[in-house]
Structure formats: structure tokens, C-alpha cells
Amino acid sequence: MKKCLTIFSILLVLILIQIDVDAQCSMCTKTASQLGEKPALGMNQGILYLMGMPFVIVGFIAYRWWKNQPVEE
């Protein structure tokens, strides 16, 4: 239980820490530079959102699978 709580705490801290990340390929960077600063920030956040969703879905499925495994003693 203590190990699970520690892992959960670390993940929570990592989620709460916000880091300025540029997640744009060269093509997106060129397009964003032509749009201006505010639309470019929105485009960057959209790219990060689209990148993160598969990780959230796979993590949720893995968690459910792990919790439904029979306990071996």
C-alpha cells in the first residue's frame, strides 16, 4: 500500500508541475510563426493535448487490467 501511495504521489506532482514545452514539428513551427504569438500558443497546447490523450487512455486500460488480476499468495 505504501509503494502504491508513493507512486501515486510522484505522478500527482508530475501532473501538477507545468513546464513550458514546445511540441511542434518544423512545419507546424513555420505555420505558427505566421499566425502570431497567441494562436501559436493555442496550436502548441492543442498538439500537446493530442499527444497526451493516447497515454492517458493506455494508462487507464493498464490500470484496470492490473487491478483485475487475481491476487497470488
Contacts in CASP RR format, 6 or more apart in sequence:
PFRMAT RR
TARGET T0000
AUTHOR 0000-0000-0000
METHOD contacts of the structure
MODEL  1
MKKCLTIFSILLVLILIQIDVDAQCSMCTKTASQLGEKPALGMNQGILYL
MGMPFVIVGFIAYRWWKNQPVEE
21 44 0 8 1.000
21 48 0 8 1.000
22 29 0 8 1.000
22 44 0 8 1.000
23 44 0 8 1.000
23 47 0 8 1.000
23 48 0 8 1.000
23 51 0 8 1.000
24 32 0 8 1.000
24 43 0 8 1.000
24 44 0 8 1.000
24 47 0 8 1.000
28 43 0 8 1.000
28 47 0 8 1.000
31 43 0 8 1.000
32 39 0 8 1.000
32 40 0 8 1.000
32 43 0 8 1.000
32 44 0 8 1.000
33 40 0 8 1.000
35 43 0 8 1.000
END
